[in-house]
Amino acid sequence: MNGSTIIFYLLAALTLVSGLLAVTSRQIFRSAIYLLFSLIGIAGLYFWLQYEFIAAVQIVVYVGGIVVLIIFSIFLTQQSGEKLPQQKLGRQLFAALAAFCGLALIIVQLFQYQFIGTSQTAVEPTVVNIGNQMLGTDVGGYALPFEVVSILLLAALVGCIVIALRIKPETN
Amino acid sequence: MEPGLNHILFISAALFFIGVYGFFTRRNLITILMSVELILNSVNLNFIAFNKYLWPHKLDGLFFTIFIIAIAAAEAAVAIAIIINLYRSHQSIDVESTEELKY
């Protein structure tokens, strides 16, 4: 039990416990804050796996972007301090049962299956390697998906503006 | 026990089904969106773990994660625009109030 192992279990506990609280808390603002901690825990797991670039992207996009967006939309649409209505017990029970059965199925599969990795030399996930492959046009390059995602982001930008545009009442 | 691939896959499976539970039980559109974010994050964690432990000579899992993060950001922005627009017209963001999609 060395330091790395202890950090891993702490990060796992942070992620799972705050994720569970995020979906069960009845105050929506607290739920958003628990989601924030869960996402930070996942970023910590990326750091633990030594994928620093992905961890940084996770913090910038999720913690800095999406959670802030969610909190703003809670402020815009929810009376603050008001609790969410209690769900029916049967619905909660069946949802928990379905989730638990799925989880049990996956875990049984996990313990039965033996993963076989390659023994080739590892590529370091540095920013230089990532950038070279992402903008590469030869085999294994990701230039085309990169451009497609750029167009998707542009479309989402325009779509958000169009959807959220306030339609002025027509003056006759 | 030294944590390895199976531990991370267990975490991501648990996180996925936490998200599924939230998706089933919640009735508020913003909390449903939060559950979807948890599900997408568990998928990202899976991709990174497979890339790290099984195919370390490639970076494909990492690229899938980057693209999923970008698409999730776009999805969240559009979803929140729709939710705010819905709140303006219905004064409520429960899924029961979204039965009609037209004005």
Interface residues (C-beta under 8 A of the other chain):
Chain A: T5 F8 Y9 A12 T15 L16 G19 L20 A22 V23 T24 I28 S31 A32 L35 S38 L39 I42 L45 Y46 L49 Q50 Y51 F53 I54 V57 Q58 V61 Y62 G65 I66 L69 I70 S73 I74 L76 T77 Q78 L84 P85 Q87 R91 Q92 F94 A95 A96 A98 A99 F100 G102 L103 I106 I107 L110 F111 F115 I116 G117 T118 Q120 T121 A122 V123 P125 N129 I130 Q133 M134 G140 Y142 P145 V149 L152 L153 A155 A156 L157 G159 C160 I163 A164 R166
Chain B: M1 E2 P3 L5 N6 H7 I8 L9 F10 I11 A13 A14 L15 F17 I18 G19 V20 Y21 G22 F24 T25 R26 R27 N28 I30 T31 L33 M34 S35 E37 L38 N41 N44 L45 I48 A49 K52 Y53 L54 W55 P56 H57 K58 L59 D60 L62 F63 T65 I66 F67 I69 A70 I71 A72 A73 A74 E75 A76 A77 V78 I80 A81 I82 I83 I84 N85 Y87 R88 I93
